[in-house]
Amino acid sequence: MASVATRQPMRIISLLPSATELIAGLFSFTQPVAQPSSVPSGITRTGRLVQFVGRSHECDYPPAFTSSLPALTTQRTTAFTSSADTHRQVQSVFETENSLYTVDEKQMAELRPDVIVAQDTCKVCSIDLETLEMSCGIDGKSSAVSEGSTRIVSVNSKTLMDALEHSIAYLGKELDMEYEAGLLIAQNKARLETLRKQITPLAKPQRVVLVEWMDPLFLGSGWTAELVKLAGGELIGKSGRHPDSVMLDLAKGLDTADIDLVIVCLCGLDSPTSVKELKESRLIQQESWYRLAAVQQNRVFVVDGNSMFHRPTPRLLDALEWLIHTLRKTPVPSKDFPVVQCDTRIYKPTPVSVVAPAIKPSPPQLDPEIEECHRLACAQKQAFYTDPKSGYSVMTEYYLNQRQLCCGNACRHCPYGHSRVKDPARRRNHLKTTVFLGSPPNKKKGDLDGLRGRKEVIVKDGVVVMFWSGGRHSLMALERVLEICGEGVRVVLMTTIDPSTNTVPMHNVKNQDIAAQALSLNLPVVLVPVSPETGNDGYVSAVKGALELVEANLKANVVKVVFGDAEEPEIKAWRESTFAGIGRDLWFPNWGIGEAELRLRMWRLCEEIDAKVCATGAADAEGAFHFFFEEKREWWDEKANGWMLSQERMDTTAFPGGKGYFTKVLFVDMWDI
């Protein structure tokens, strides 16, 4: 082992509860220090002294590891009263602020961290990467932490194996604790294997609902679905890696299928609070609730949501063990699992007449006084103005335009059409002007970066603008563009949007999908509002303005404008005629290749980058995926280990919506949108 004295100690802060728990697990395998320390400390296998010096206000486990450390974050919402009230508070905060959390910058600087661990998946669950960077000067705008010496490590667990292995290995590498990470991973794998041996066959899969939030109703997804399936159950609700919202209302979910087991595990809430929420919820006011087998058979359990199911850590194995035995109605070996079995038979529904109706979001109605305050602030190029009604500081459209990103918080004056707001109920703003969404500041690699220059480089500098509809033809054209463009070429996506619907005209692809695709590709995108009533001259003018905006932002000339058209001569001729006067070269990389060859290339590329393609015209998402997967299987030749395609077969195949059907590409980051 190397001498500790020869190396500087590594000082670690974690602002993510699950990461704090994983780091505690790593520390448990370190050697104790000779001199007792006021903070958790250990010596790694490599001889490095590691110290855990700070945490978030939510990092509470293990208590012996966290209780003596300073909490460096606070939350802008008040103490919990009810699910509905908390949801309203969160929405209210995001209307005026970029983050739900604040950081004690002064204290963080005093702690002199070498590494800060956070996440960049959710702005509600815990402090996110963007907020942390802006607060602590990692982006170069301030100096709250030691000048450039602090690294931010982002841990974004999405699956059970992330929690038990991948995230641990990543932290081990970043914290110089790879040996300790290997021991913790081995421990997790051994316990998982032991639990697998306890899984006996069930007569039929038990249908399970796991409620993560009561009002509005959010159902379990992600690793929760994996746990339930592994234990022998079936999680009800559109959850997991599927392109649908995990929020499912009662009418579309619980009322249409019987349920064998209901688990109420409200995120961040202990069991007594969750029991109170269940008893007072609209959920149990429905007559359909009392028809559920789980209710009639007294199979409703409330689990502590602050410690179980929601944190991707080895404690998910505790939840798995409980699930295995609960589904089989056998005694749970551990008596410490934080669960309460509710006698739901004693709950009586409130008469329907007194049940409060669900509150539906309404479009923002800004009075003239607020609008005038905002107009003046924009005219003076101010970042904020004070709402005369509430007294809150509100970000201006001018400032949001300068940032070149939609933060996903449904800002009041968001100019990007709320393109990165995940909750459909909060997407209120429509695109009004052409906007430039820059490349994400924290993403280092795009899904297609490996294609760059892998064939003969033809374009060596300048900007290439790709007309992007979000479908397969756009994807195949972009593949060709990247293959012949050198590293010095900037590629920008351009999408025209119908401002009345916030979708790509005819293609039925939402602006949120376009923004998500650009995020996955790590490419900037220009969103251009063009209404159906806009004439040809207005359309050309909008495109010219968008190209000028690209050049102004990137300070470089657009050398090529690319289209994905493959086989419609009249459309190609129209584009060539319409854009003849814009002063840039037009390029049609898909032209003349043939639909069969394009389809084959598409499947090969999708396998290479883990992407999916679905038909936007199908009745539902499952139908869209079914079509493409079945088509792929039908044309796969096992003996030849390849696809048996021909143009003749393509010409005689019926597609949904006819020959001109439209598609949408889903990159791996988009599977759970």
N, C-alpha and C positions, 0 to 999 in steps of 0.2 A: 504494500500500500504506500502511495506517495505521501510525503510529509505535508501536513496541513499548513505549516508555516510558509511553504513555498507558493501558496496560492491564495488569492483573495477570496473571502467568503462570498457566497452567492446569496443575496437578500431577495426574498420572494414575497410578493403580495398577490393574493387571489381575490378577485371581486366576483367570482362565480361559485355558488355553493357546491355544485357537483365537483368542480375542479378542486376546491378546498378539501373535500372528502378524499378525492383521489391522491392529492398531495400528502395528506395525512397517512394514507396507506403506504406511500413510498417512504415517508419518514420512518415508518415502523420497522423498515428493514435496514436502516442506517445504524452505524455504530454510535453509542452515546459519546458526548463530548466530555473531556476531563473536567472542565470547569462548568458548573451549572450556569445556565443562561436564563434571562427573563423571558425569552421567546423560544418556541420550539426549534431545536437545533439538532444536527446530526452530521456525521462524517460518512460520505458515500464510499463505495468500493474503490473509486478512483482517488480517494484522499481529499475530496473537496468538502469544505465546511459549508453546509447549507443552513439558512435561517429563514423561518417563516415569520414575517414581521408585521403583516397587516392583512385585513380582510374587509368584506362588505358587511353591511348591517344584517344581511340575510344568511351569512356563513355561520351556522350555529352547530355544526356537527363535524367531527366528534367534539363534545363540549370541552374535554380536557385539552384539546388541541387549539381551540378557538377562543375560549372565554376570556383569556387574559389579554387578548390582542385588541388594538384600537379598531373601531369600525370606521371606515373611510367614506362610506356613502350614506345617503339618506333618500327617502322617497317623498315625492311631492304630494301624494295623496294623504288623507287623514286616516285615523284609526278605522279598522274594519267595522262596518255596521251591517251590511248585507251584500250579497253578490251583485244585485242590480245597482245599488248605490256605488259600489266600488267600480263597476263597469262605467257608470256615468262619470265618475270622478276621473278615471283614466282618459276617457274620450275628451273631457273638458281640458285636462292638462295638455293633451296633444294638439288641441286647437290653438294653443298659444305658445307652447314650448316644444323644443326639439327632442326632449328626453323626459322620462318619468323620474329620473334620478339626478342627484347632485353629488359632486365629489369634493371632499375636503382637500383642496389642492395644497394648502400650506402644510398640513400634517403629512400628506403623502410625500411632499418634497423633503421634509425633515427625516423621513424614514429611509431615504436614499436607496430606492429599490433598483435592483439589476434587472428583474423580470416582473412584469405585471401580467397576470392571467385573467382573461375575460372571454367574451363570446361576441359573435356578430350575426346571430340567427334571429333573435327576438328582442324588440325594444321594451317589452312589457315584463318578461321574466326576470331580467336582471340588467345591470348597466351594459350597454352595447359598446362595440369597438369605436364607432364614430364619436359617440359622446365622450368616451374616455380620451381619445386622441385630442379632441377639441379642448377638453378641460385641462389636460396635463401637458399640452405643448408638444406631443409626439409628432404633430403635423407641422411643427416649426412656427406656430403662431404665438406661443408663449413659452415660458420656461419654468413650469411648475415642478418638473422633475429634472434630475441632473442632466445637463446639456448633452443630449444625444446618446447617453450611455445606457438608457433604459430601453429594454425590448418589451414589446407587447406580444404575448403568445395567445392566440385565439383558439379555443377548444369548442368544437361544435358537434357534440354527439347527437346522432340521429337514430342509431340502431342499438340493439342489445349488445352486439359485438363491439360497437364503439365504446360502450360503457365498461365492458369487461376486458377489452384488449386494446383496440386501436388508439383510443384517447390516452390510455395509460402509457402505451409505447411512445406516443408523440410527446407527452409530458416528460417521460424519462429521457428522451433525446434532448429536449430543450433545456432541461434542468440538470444535465450531467448526472442523471440517475438511471441510466439504461439497465444496469445490473439489477437495481432494486425494482425497476419496472418489470423485468423478466420474472422475478420472484412473485410479485403481486399477480401478474397475469397467470402464472402457473397455478397459484392458489385458487384463482377464480375458475380456471378450467377444471380443476380437480373437483371443486364443489358442484359446478354445473353438471359434470359427468355423474356425480353421486345422485343429484336430483333427477337426472334423466332415468336412472334405474328405478326410481319410485313411481314413474309414470306408467300406470297400467291402462289397458284399453278400456274405453267407455262404450256403452251400447250405442250411443250416438253423441256427436259433439254437443256440448252444452252451450246454449246461446246466451251470451254475456253482454251486458251493457255496463260500461264504466263511465260515470259522469264526472267530468273534470271541473265543470263550473255550472252553477245552477241557473243563473239568470243574467244573460242569455244562456241557453243550454249548449254546452260544449261536450262532445263525447270523446273518449279516448282514441288515440292513434299512435303511429310510430312504434316505439319499442313496446308499448302497451299491447298492441295487436300481436306482436311477436310472443310476448309472455303468455297471453291467453291461448294462442294457437299451440305453443309448446306444451302447455299444461293439458291440452286436450279439449279446449273450448273454441268457440267461434265468436269473435268480437263483432257485435252488430253496430252498423253505422259505416258511412263511407269514410274509411280511415286508412292509415298506412300510406304506402308509396303509391298513391292513386291521384290523378289530376282532378280531384273534387275537394270542396271545402269539408273540413272535419266537423264543422258546426251543423248539426242536424236538428231541425225542430221536431216537436212531438208529433205533429200530424204526418210527417214524412218518415218518421222512425218508429218510435215505440208503439204507435197506434196501429201499425200495419203488420206486426209480427209478434208472436209470443216470445217471452224472455224467461230463461231458466234461472238466471242469477243477475242481480243488480248490485253493482259496487259503486258507492258514492265516495269518491276520493277527491275532494276539492283542493285545487292547487294552492299550497301555502297555508291551509287551514287545518287546525287540529281536529280530533274526533268530536269533542263536545260542541264546538262551533259548527261543524258540518252537520251534526244531528239536528241542531236548531234550524239550520238552513233548509234541511230536507223537510222538517215538519211545517215550516212556514212557506214552502215553495209552491208555485203554481203547478209544478209537476204532479203533486199528489192531489190536486184539486180536480184532475181529469178523471172521468169515470173509467176511461180505458186503463188507467193506472191500476185500478182494483181488479181488472180482468187478467192482469199478467200473472202467469204461473208463479213467478218469483215472489210476488206479493201474497198470493193466496197460500203459498207454501212456506211463508216466512223466510225467504231466501234473499233478504236485502241487508247488505253489510255496509257500514260506514268505516272507512279506513283513514287513518291520519295522513292527510295530504301534504303535510309539511315534511314527512320523513319517508313515505313510501310511494312508489310508482312514478313520481314526477322528476326525481333526480337520477340522471343516468350514471349510477355508481354500482359497486358490487352489492349494495343493499337491494337491488332489483332481484337478486337471488333469494332474498328473504320473501319478497312478494311472490316470486315463482313458487317457492315451497308452500306458501299459504294457499295459492291458487290450486296447486296440484291436489292438496288434501281437501280443500273446500269443494272443488268440483266433484270429488268422489265421496264426499260426506264422511271422511275419515278424520280422526283427531289430528290436529296440527302439532308436530313435535315441539315447536317453540311456543312457550306460553307468553312470551313477551311481545308477540306481534300486535301492533296498535290497532285493534279492530273492535267495533261494537256491532253486535247483531241487533237490528231494529225489529221490534215487534210491530210490523206495519199493519197488522190486522186491527190494531186499536185506533189507528188514525182514521178520522172521518172526514170526507170531503166537505169543504165549505160549499154552500149553495152557489150555483153558477152565477147568480145575479150579483154576488158580492166579490167575485174574483176579479182582481184588477186586470184590465186588458194589457196585452203586450204593448210596449211603447215602440212605435215604428219611427225610425229616423226620418226627419223631413229635411228638404233642401234648405240650406242656410238662407235666411231672410235678413240681410243686412240693411239697417235703416240708413237714410241719407247721411246722417251725421257721421256714422262709422265709415261709410264709403268716402266721404269728403276727407276725413282724417287720413285714410289710406292713400287717397289720390295725392294729397299734399306731401305726405311722407315719401312717396315714390318720386314725385317731382323734385324733391330735395335730396334724392338718392340716399334715403335713410334706411337702415336695416330694420327698425322697429317703429311702431307708433303705439300710443296708449289708447286702449279701447275705452271710450268715454262712458260706457255702460258698466263694465266690470272692473276697470282699472288695471286689467292685465296688459302686459306688453305683447304685441302681436307682430310676427315677422311679416314684412312687406313682400309683395310680388317682385319688386325690384331686387331685393336681397336674395330671394329664393332663386331668381334667374341667374344671379351671379354665382351661386353655389353649383349650378349645373347638375343637380341631383334631386330626386324625389326621395325624401327621407322615410316615407311610408307612414307618417303620423297623421295624415289627412289634414294638413295645414289649411287654414282658412283661405289663404290666397295662393295656394299651390298652382303654378302655371302649367304643370305637367299633366293635368287631368287625373291627379291622384294615381299615377301610373304604377306606383309601387305600394299602394295601400292594399293589404291582403284581404281585409274584411270587406266583402261586397256591400254590406250595409253602410259603410262609411265612405264609399266612393261617390262623392257628390259633385266634385268639380269636373267640368268638361274643358277640353282643349280649346283655347281661344286664339292663341298666336303660335307661330312656329317657335319651337324650343329645342335647345341643344342639351341632351342628357349625356354628360361625360362618362368616361370609363370609370368604374367603381374605384375609389382611392385605395382600397385594401386588398383587392383581388390581384394576385400576381400573375395568374395564368388563365387563359381562356380555353374552352373546350376544343377549339380548332387550332390552337397555337402550333401544334405539332405538324400542321400541314404547310406552314410558312416556308416558301422557297424550296419545297422538296422536288420540284421539277425545275427546268431551266428558267432562271430568273429573267423576266422580260421587262417588268416595271421596277425601276430601282429607286425612285424618289417621288415626292409629291403625295397627293391625296387621291384615293379611289373611293367614290361614293357608290354604294350598292343599294339599288331600289329593293326594299325588303318587305315582303308581304307576310313573312312568318311561316311560309309553307315549304314543301319539298323542293320546288324549283328554285326558290331563293337559296336554300341550303346547298344545292348542287352547284349553282353559279358561284356561291361564296367559296366553296371548296376549290374550284378552278382559279378564282381570283387569288386566294392565299397561296396556292401552289406556285404561281409565277411571280409573286411580289416579294421583293427583298425586304430585309428587316427595317429599312428606312422608310418604307411606304406606310402611310396611315390609312387604314380602312375604316370607313364610316358607313353605318346603316342609315337609310332614309325611308321613312314610312309615311304615307298619306293617311290621315285619319278623318273619318266623318265625325265632326264635332258634336252632332246631335246624339250619337250613339257611343262615341269613344271606341269605335271599331274600324278595322280596315274595310273600306267599301267592297262589297261583294264577297270577300273572303271570310267575313264573320270571325275575324281574329281580334280579340280585345287589345286595347293599348297596354293593359297590364301584362298580357302575354308577350307583346313586343318588347317591353321594358325588361321582362324577365329573361327573354332570349338574349338581349344585348348584354345583360349582366353575366349570363353564363359564358358568352363569347368574349367577355372583357373588351367590348367594342363600344364606342360612342354611338348614339343613335339620334337622329333629328326627326322629331314628330311634326308633321306639317298638316294643319287643319284645312281640309278641302270639303266643302259641303256638296251634296249631290246637285244643287242648283248652280254651282260654279261652272261657268262656260270654259271653253278651251283656252281663251286668253288669260282668264283668271287662274287657271290651273298652271299654265306655263309660268306666269308671274310668280306664283307661290313657290314653284320649284326653283326658279332663278334666285328668289330671295333666300331659300333654304341653302342653296349652294354658296351664296355669299356669306351666310351666317357660318357655315362650316369653315370657309377660308378665313374669316375674321377670328374664329376661335382657335384654329390650329396654326394660323399665320403661315399658311402654305397654299399653293394653288391646287385646285382639283384638276387632275390630268385625265381621268376617265370616269364616265358614268355607266354603271353596269345594270343590265336588266336580265331577269331570269327566264324570259320567254323561250319556249322550246319548239313550238310547232304551229303557231297561228300566224300565217303570213300577213294577214290584214292588220293584226295588232303590231307586229314588227314594223310594217310600213308606216303605220300611224305614228309610232314613236319616232322613227327616223325623220318623218316630215315635221312633227310637232317640235322636236328638240333640235332641229337643224341649226337654229340660230343661237344656241346657248354658249357656243364657243368651247365646248369640251368634246373629246372623243367619246363615241357611244360604243358599247361592247355588249355582245350577246353570246356569252360563253357556252350556253346550252344549245345553241341553234345548230340544227343538222345532225345532232347525235342520235336521235331516235328515242322514243319513250321506253322501249324495252331496255336499252343500254342505260338510260338514266335511272330506271327503277333498280337495276342491278347495282349500279354505283351507289345509289341511296342506301340499299340494305347493307352493303359492305361498309360504308361510312358509319351508319348507325351502330353496327356491331363494334366498330373500332372505337367510337367515342361514347358508347353507352347512351345513345339517343333513341327516342321513339317518335313515330309519326302517326298522327290520327287524322281521320276525315272530319272536317268541321261541319259538314252537312248532315252527319248522322243524327239520329233522334236523341242519342245520349252518348256520354263519353265511353261507356262500356261497349256500346255498339260500334263506335268509331275504332276502338282498339281491336275489337273482335275482327272487324273487316280486314285490317292490315295484317294481323297476326295469322289469321286463317289463310289469307292470300299468300303470305310468305311460306307457310308450311306446305300449301298445295303445290307451289312451284319449286320446292326444294328437292333436289335429286340426291338421295342418300349415297347411291353408288358413285356418282360423279363428284360428290361433295361440293355441289354448286347449284345454282339456279338454272332451270331449263326455261329460258325465255326466248320468245320470238316476236317480231313485230306483228306477224299475222295473229298470234294468240292475243297480243295486246289489243289489236283492233277489234277482236270479237268478244272481249271480256266486258261484262256490264259492271260499271262502277256506280256507287251511290251518287245520285245527282247527274248521271250521264258522264260523258267524256270530259266535261269541263268542271268536274268536282274540285273542291278546294281542300287544302290540308293545313295542318299545324305541326311544327316540330317542337318536341318536348325534350330539352336537354336534361341531364341527370339531376341538376339542381331544381328542376321544375316538376319532378314526379309527384311531389306532395303538395303542389299548389292547390 
